[in-house]
Amino acid sequence: MRTQDFNRLVVVSNRLPVVLKPSGDSWEITPGSGGLVTALAPVLGQMGGLWIGWPGTAADETMNEPMRQFAREQGYSLHPVPLSHEDIQGYYYGFSNEVLWPLLHGFHSRCTFEQPWYWEKYQEVNRIFAREILEATNEDDYIWVHDYHLMGVAAELKGMRASRRCGFFLHIPFPSPEIFLKMPWRRQVLAGMLDFELVGFQTQADCINFLHCLRALCPWVDHEESGNILRIRCEDRSVKAGCFPISIDFDQFEGLAQSKEVEHRTAKLNLFHPDQQLILGVDRLDYTKGVPQRLMALDKALTLYPELHGRISLLQLLVPSREEVAEYQALKERIERMVGEINGRYTQPGWIPIHYLYRSLDRQELVSFYQASDMALITPLWDGMNLVAKEYCACNHREDGALVLSEFAGAASQLYEDAILVNPYDVNGVAEAIRRGFYMHASERQARMSRLRSTIRTYDIHFWLESFLKAAFEGKALDFPRDGLRSYLPKIG
């Protein structure tokens, strides 16, 4: 990547990477959390640049000085996009989270297709973002749009006859035509994606699914491979598409895990589980994360393998999300009911099988959980990448942990050789994986974790950034390892 190719990197996402809280006549600003912020904020801070997004509340002039102070501290600037309550209801809670989120994760039966005003609001807010981009940037900036909320921004910029170089990265999966074509606005969404210069996906499967969807809807589609980039032509339009698995700042997580404060917290956690292996689950409250299935698998493991009683404990952290949505509240209640039933069935004096936390953690506390855990149980039903799996390995500097990973997580395409792969729908299979992880010899744990950490260290967040921008400006990306995951799945016969 050559920084002379652009004046400034501009990241555009639904939300700004901050949490804003009223403080007297001003605002208190703290860095946000989540995969996108975790991945991009360190990079943007090192390079300098601008982040454009909705601030999470009504924007006003009193935010200006706190945002300038944030820029001085973090190394990059913020540009808030003003959105109304109605905008958020239709564009975010409506089309983004009741149509695109379930559809792109393969849960088309959960989609709400009966509200055409959702689509109208989605288009309108993408137009608002495009206007804000024009106001805050110039032709020498590179505009990098992130995720499913803003698939139409490039089309809106084009409609305004704006000259901006614009790339897009999808952080969640992209489904096959059998799923995607169920959406009434399928043509418009795909057409909007074709107006970006470069479209990035997490896995090769996502990229191929995108190509297959274009073939299903466009009368004439052709493509050619240039290195690991697809150059796709659809009638009179063209786009570059590629696979760019997102990652983490490995050195930052490893350094924090080795800090005295985290080592102290880790030692305190270990005191509570001296004769047990601690299994860690970390998930945002969402039906795609497979938490009920994971709890069923733990229940099955304790039923099938009674020798594990008193010797394993699951520490399940559930991060609050969309609590005002009835479906999510029902999911939370179901999880808590299952935790209570399992604990009621198996708890003995001195041992509780599940320790359940429903809250957000600060970075140090989370890293201490990573470091104290003997096994990570990462079992989403479908996930774009899942950075928790990578964070766990980066923090496991003693190389004594085991990673149990869903084959439907994007991370499996990179980590399949040394993680214990599972199908999260196969409760018995996940139960057996828990048992296998428990009995795994120390030498095998060390060898597997060493290779996992080496892969994540090599293909870190900086590699991801450089690869995407190299593809954007030079037409070719840095080589990620080919996805050989399918060769590891069980064969028929």
C-alpha positions in Angstrom: 0.0 0.0 0.0 1.3 3.4 -0.9 -0.1 6.3 1.1 0.6 8.6 -1.8 -2.3 7.0 -3.5 -4.7 9.0 -1.4 -4.8 12.0 0.8 -6.7 10.6 3.7 -8.4 7.4 4.7 -12.1 8.0 5.5 -14.1 5.2 7.2 -17.8 5.3 6.9 -20.1 3.1 9.1 -23.5 3.2 10.6 -22.2 4.2 14.0 -19.3 6.4 15.1 -16.7 4.4 17.1 -17.6 6.1 20.3 -20.2 6.2 23.1 -21.6 9.6 23.9 -23.1 10.4 27.3 -24.5 13.8 28.4 -22.3 15.5 30.9 -23.7 18.8 32.1 -23.8 21.2 29.2 -21.4 19.0 27.2 -20.8 15.4 26.3 -18.5 12.6 27.7 -17.0 10.6 24.8 -15.5 7.1 25.3 -14.2 4.7 22.7 -16.8 2.2 21.6 -16.6 -1.6 21.4 -17.5 -4.3 18.8 -15.6 -6.0 16.0 -15.4 -3.1 13.6 -14.1 -0.6 16.2 -11.7 -3.1 17.6 -10.3 -3.8 14.2 -10.2 -0.3 12.6 -9.7 2.2 15.4 -6.0 1.3 16.1 -5.2 1.5 12.3 -7.0 4.7 11.7 -5.3 6.2 14.8 -1.9 5.3 13.4 -2.6 6.6 9.9 -4.7 9.6 10.8 -8.0 10.1 9.0 -11.7 10.6 9.5 -14.6 8.4 10.7 -18.1 9.3 9.5 -21.2 7.8 11.2 -24.3 8.3 13.3 -23.3 9.4 16.9 -26.1 7.3 18.5 -28.1 10.4 19.6 -29.3 13.7 18.1 -26.2 15.6 17.0 -25.8 19.2 18.1 -23.0 21.8 18.3 -22.1 21.0 21.9 -20.5 17.8 20.6 -17.9 19.6 18.5 -15.4 20.4 21.2 -15.5 16.9 22.8 -15.1 15.4 19.4 -12.1 17.6 18.7 -10.6 16.5 22.0 -11.2 12.9 21.1 -9.4 13.5 17.8 -6.4 14.9 19.6 -6.2 11.9 21.9 -7.0 9.1 19.4 -5.3 10.4 16.3 -8.3 10.6 14.0 -11.4 12.8 13.6 -15.1 12.2 13.8 -17.9 13.5 11.6 -21.4 12.9 13.0 -24.3 12.1 10.6 -27.6 13.5 11.9 -30.5 11.0 11.8 -34.0 11.4 13.1 -35.9 8.9 15.3 -38.0 7.9 12.2 -34.8 7.4 10.2 -33.4 5.0 12.8 -36.7 3.1 13.1 -37.0 2.4 9.4 -33.4 2.3 8.2 -31.6 0.7 11.2 -34.2 -1.3 13.2 -36.3 -1.9 10.1 -34.4 -2.7 6.9 -30.9 -3.3 8.3 -31.9 -5.5 11.2 -35.2 -7.0 10.2 -34.3 -7.7 6.6 -30.6 -7.6 5.8 -29.2 -9.0 9.1 -31.3 -12.2 9.1 -31.2 -12.6 5.4 -27.4 -12.4 5.0 -27.0 -14.8 8.0 -29.3 -17.4 6.3 -32.4 -16.8 8.6 -34.7 -15.7 5.8 -37.7 -16.9 7.8 -37.0 -14.1 10.3 -37.1 -11.4 7.7 -39.8 -8.7 7.6 -40.5 -8.2 3.9 -44.0 -6.7 4.5 -42.9 -3.1 5.3 -42.0 -1.3 2.1 -41.2 1.9 4.0 -38.2 0.1 5.5 -36.6 0.1 2.1 -37.6 3.7 1.4 -36.0 4.8 4.7 -32.9 2.7 3.9 -32.5 4.5 0.6 -33.1 7.9 2.2 -30.5 7.4 5.0 -27.9 6.1 2.5 -28.6 9.4 0.6 -28.0 11.3 3.8 -24.7 9.6 4.4 -23.7 10.3 0.8 -24.3 14.0 1.3 -22.3 14.1 4.5 -19.4 12.3 2.8 -19.5 15.0 0.1 -19.4 17.7 2.7 -16.6 16.2 4.8 -14.2 14.9 2.1 -12.6 15.8 -1.1 -11.6 13.9 -4.3 -8.2 12.9 -3.0 -9.6 11.0 0.0 -10.3 7.3 -0.2 -13.8 6.4 1.1 -14.1 3.0 2.8 -17.7 2.1 3.5 -18.4 -0.7 6.0 -21.2 -3.2 6.4 -24.7 -4.0 5.3 -26.3 -0.7 6.6 -24.7 1.3 3.8 -24.7 -0.8 0.7 -26.3 2.0 -1.3 -23.9 4.8 -0.5 -21.8 4.5 -3.7 -25.0 4.5 -5.9 -26.1 7.7 -4.1 -22.8 9.3 -4.6 -22.9 8.4 -8.3 -26.4 9.9 -8.5 -25.0 13.1 -7.1 -22.3 13.0 -9.8 -19.7 13.0 -7.1 -16.1 12.0 -7.9 -15.0 9.9 -5.0 -13.0 6.6 -4.9 -15.1 4.3 -2.9 -14.7 0.8 -1.6 -17.0 -1.5 0.5 -16.3 -4.2 3.0 -19.0 -6.6 4.3 -18.4 -7.8 7.8 -21.1 -10.4 7.9 -21.7 -13.4 5.5 -23.1 -13.2 2.0 -25.6 -16.0 1.3 -26.2 -18.2 -1.8 -28.8 -17.2 -4.4 -31.4 -19.6 -2.9 -31.5 -17.3 0.2 -30.6 -13.9 -1.2 -33.1 -14.0 -4.0 -36.0 -14.2 -1.5 -35.6 -10.5 -0.8 -37.9 -8.3 -2.8 -35.2 -5.6 -3.2 -32.5 -8.0 -4.4 -31.8 -6.3 -7.7 -31.5 -2.8 -6.1 -29.1 -4.0 -3.4 -26.9 -5.8 -5.9 -27.0 -2.9 -8.3 -25.9 -0.6 -5.4 -22.9 -2.9 -4.6 -21.8 -2.7 -8.3 -21.3 1.0 -7.9 -18.4 0.5 -5.5 -14.9 0.1 -7.1 -14.0 -2.8 -4.8 -16.2 -5.0 -2.7 -14.5 -7.1 0.0 -15.8 -10.2 1.7 -14.6 -12.2 4.7 -14.3 -15.6 3.0 -14.0 -17.0 -0.5 -17.4 -18.6 -0.1 -19.0 -15.2 0.4 -17.3 -13.8 -2.6 -18.4 -16.7 -4.8 -22.0 -16.4 -3.5 -22.0 -12.7 -4.6 -20.9 -13.8 -8.1 -23.6 -16.5 -8.2 -26.3 -14.0 -7.2 -25.2 -11.6 -10.0 -25.3 -14.5 -12.4 -28.9 -15.3 -11.3 -30.1 -11.7 -11.8 -28.0 -10.2 -14.6 -28.6 -11.3 -18.2 -24.9 -11.3 -19.0 -22.1 -11.7 -16.4 -18.5 -12.5 -17.0 -15.5 -12.5 -14.7 -11.8 -13.1 -14.7 -9.3 -13.8 -11.9 -6.4 -11.5 -11.4 -4.4 -13.0 -8.6 -6.9 -13.4 -5.8 -9.2 -10.6 -7.1 -12.3 -11.2 -9.2 -12.9 -8.7 -11.9 -16.7 -9.0 -12.6 -18.6 -7.5 -15.5 -22.4 -7.3 -15.3 -23.8 -5.9 -18.5 -22.2 -2.4 -18.8 -21.0 -2.3 -15.2 -17.9 -3.7 -13.5 -16.6 -4.2 -10.0 -13.6 -5.8 -8.3 -14.4 -8.3 -5.6 -12.1 -10.2 -3.2 -11.7 -12.1 0.0 -10.1 -10.1 2.9 -10.5 -11.9 6.2 -10.5 -9.3 8.9 -8.3 -9.7 11.9 -7.1 -8.0 15.1 -4.1 -6.1 16.4 -2.3 -9.2 17.6 0.6 -7.3 19.4 -1.9 -5.1 21.3 -3.8 -8.1 22.7 -0.7 -10.1 23.5 0.9 -7.1 25.2 -2.2 -6.5 27.3 -2.4 -10.2 28.2 1.2 -10.0 29.6 0.6 -6.8 31.6 0.8 -6.9 35.4 -2.8 -5.7 35.8 -4.2 -8.5 33.6 -1.9 -11.1 35.2 -3.2 -10.1 38.6 -6.8 -10.4 37.5 -6.1 -13.7 35.9 -4.5 -15.1 39.0 -7.6 -14.1 41.0 -9.8 -15.9 38.5 -7.7 -19.1 38.7 -8.1 -19.1 42.5 -11.8 -19.8 42.1 -11.2 -22.7 39.7 -8.1 -24.5 41.0 -9.1 -28.0 40.0 -11.3 -27.2 37.0 -10.9 -26.4 33.4 -12.6 -23.1 32.6 -14.5 -23.0 29.3 -15.2 -19.5 27.9 -18.1 -18.3 25.8 -18.2 -14.6 24.7 -21.1 -13.5 22.6 -23.3 -10.5 21.9 -27.0 -11.2 22.5 -28.1 -12.4 19.1 -29.8 -15.4 17.6 -26.9 -16.0 15.2 -24.5 -16.7 18.0 -25.9 -20.2 18.9 -25.9 -19.7 22.7 -28.9 -22.0 23.4 -27.4 -24.7 21.2 -24.1 -24.3 23.1 -25.9 -24.7 26.5 -27.6 -27.8 25.2 -24.3 -29.2 24.2 -22.8 -28.6 27.6 -25.9 -30.2 29.2 -25.4 -33.2 26.9 -21.7 -33.4 27.8 -22.5 -33.5 31.5 -25.0 -36.2 30.8 -22.9 -38.4 28.6 -19.6 -37.9 30.5 -20.3 -37.7 34.2 -16.5 -37.8 34.9 -16.6 -34.1 33.8 -18.7 -33.2 36.8 -16.8 -30.8 39.1 -13.9 -30.7 36.5 -15.2 -28.2 34.0 -17.1 -24.9 34.2 -18.5 -22.7 31.5 -18.0 -19.0 31.9 -20.6 -17.5 29.6 -20.4 -13.8 29.0 -23.4 -12.3 27.1 -23.0 -8.7 26.0 -26.3 -6.7 25.9 -27.7 -5.9 22.5 -31.0 -4.5 21.2 -32.7 -5.1 24.5 -35.7 -3.1 23.4 -36.6 -5.7 20.7 -39.1 -8.3 22.0 -37.4 -11.1 20.1 -34.0 -10.4 21.8 -35.6 -10.1 25.2 -37.2 -13.5 24.7 -33.8 -14.9 23.6 -32.2 -13.5 26.8 -35.0 -15.0 28.9 -34.6 -18.4 27.2 -30.8 -18.4 27.8 -31.2 -17.5 31.5 -33.8 -20.1 32.0 -31.5 -22.8 30.4 -28.6 -21.6 32.6 -30.8 -22.0 35.7 -32.1 -25.4 34.7 -28.6 -26.8 34.0 -27.2 -25.3 37.2 -30.1 -26.7 39.1 -29.6 -30.1 37.7 -25.9 -30.5 38.2 -24.6 -28.1 40.8 -22.7 -29.6 43.7 -21.2 -28.0 46.9 -18.1 -26.2 45.6 -19.0 -26.5 41.9 -21.4 -24.7 39.6 -21.3 -25.8 35.9 -22.2 -22.4 34.4 -21.1 -18.9 35.5 -23.3 -16.5 33.6 -22.6 -12.8 33.2 -24.9 -10.4 31.3 -23.0 -7.2 30.8 -20.2 -5.5 28.9 -16.7 -5.8 30.1 -13.8 -3.4 29.9 -10.8 -4.6 27.8 -8.6 -5.6 30.7 -11.3 -7.8 32.3 -12.1 -9.5 29.0 -8.5 -10.2 28.4 -8.1 -11.7 31.9 -11.0 -14.0 31.0 -9.3 -15.1 27.8 -6.1 -15.8 29.7 -7.7 -17.7 32.5 -9.7 -20.0 30.3 -8.5 -23.4 29.3 -10.8 -23.7 26.4 -12.8 -21.2 24.2 -16.2 -22.5 22.9 -17.0 -20.3 19.9 -20.0 -21.8 18.2 -22.0 -19.3 16.1 -24.7 -20.6 13.8 -23.2 -18.4 11.1 -20.7 -15.5 11.5 -18.8 -13.3 9.1 -15.5 -13.8 10.9 -15.8 -13.9 14.8 -12.9 -11.9 16.2 -13.4 -13.4 19.7 -11.7 -16.6 18.4 -8.6 -14.6 17.3 -8.5 -12.5 20.4 -8.6 -15.6 22.6 -5.6 -17.1 20.8 -3.6 -13.8 20.8 -4.1 -13.6 24.6 -3.1 -17.2 25.2 0.6 -16.4 25.3 1.3 -19.5 27.5 -0.1 -21.6 24.6 -2.0 -23.9 26.9 -5.6 -23.2 25.6 -7.8 -25.1 23.2 -10.1 -23.5 20.6 -13.4 -25.2 19.8 -14.8 -23.3 16.7 -17.9 -23.5 14.6 -17.3 -24.5 11.0 -19.8 -21.7 10.1 -17.7 -18.9 11.6 -15.6 -17.1 9.0 -12.5 -17.6 11.2 -12.8 -21.3 10.5 -11.6 -20.7 6.9 -8.2 -19.6 8.4 -8.0 -21.6 11.6 -9.5 -25.0 10.6 -6.3 -27.0 10.8 -5.6 -26.4 14.5 -9.0 -25.5 16.0 -11.4 -28.3 17.0 -14.1 -27.7 14.4 -17.8 -28.4 15.2 -21.2 -28.1 13.7 -23.1 -26.1 16.3 -26.4 -27.8 15.3 -24.9 -31.2 16.2 -25.3 -31.1 20.0 -23.7 -34.5 20.5 -20.8 -33.5 18.3 -20.1 -30.3 20.3 -20.4 -32.3 23.6 -17.8 -34.7 22.3 -15.6 -31.7 21.3 -15.8 -30.4 24.9 -14.7 -33.8 26.1 -11.9 -33.9 23.5 -10.7 -30.5 24.5 -10.7 -31.4 28.2 -8.6 -34.5 27.7 -6.2 -32.9 25.1 -2.6 -33.5 26.1 -0.6 -30.5 27.0 1.9 -31.0 24.1 -1.0 -31.1 21.6 -2.5 -28.0 23.1 0.8 -26.2 22.8 1.5 -27.2 19.2 -2.0 -26.3 18.1 -2.1 -23.0 19.9 1.4 -22.1 18.7 0.3 -22.6 15.1 -3.0 -20.7 15.6 -1.1 -17.7 17.1 1.4 -17.7 14.3 -1.4 -17.6 11.7 -3.2 -14.7 13.5 0.1 -12.8 14.1 1.0 -13.1 10.4 -2.4 -12.1 9.0 -3.2 -9.4 11.5 -5.3 -6.2 11.2 -2.4 -4.4 9.4 -2.2 -7.1 6.8 -5.9 -6.9 6.2 -5.8 -3.1 5.8 -2.8 -3.2 3.5 -4.3 -6.0 1.4 -7.6 -4.2 0.9 -6.0 -0.9 -0.1 -3.5 -2.7 -2.3 -6.4 -4.3 -4.2 -8.2 -0.9 -4.4 -5.2 1.0 -5.8 -3.1 -1.7 -7.6 -5.7 -4.2 -8.6 -4.2 -7.1 -6.6 -4.2 -8.1 -3.0 -1.7 -9.6 -0.6 -2.1 -13.4 -0.6 -4.1 -14.9 2.2 -3.9 -18.7 2.6 -6.4 -20.5 0.4 -9.5 -21.7 2.2 -9.1 -25.4 2.6 -11.9 -25.8 5.2 -14.1 -27.9 3.0 -11.4 -30.6 2.7 -11.6 -31.0 6.5 -15.3 -31.6 6.7 -16.6 -35.1 7.1 -17.2 -36.9 3.7 -20.0 -39.2 2.8 -19.1 -42.9 2.6 
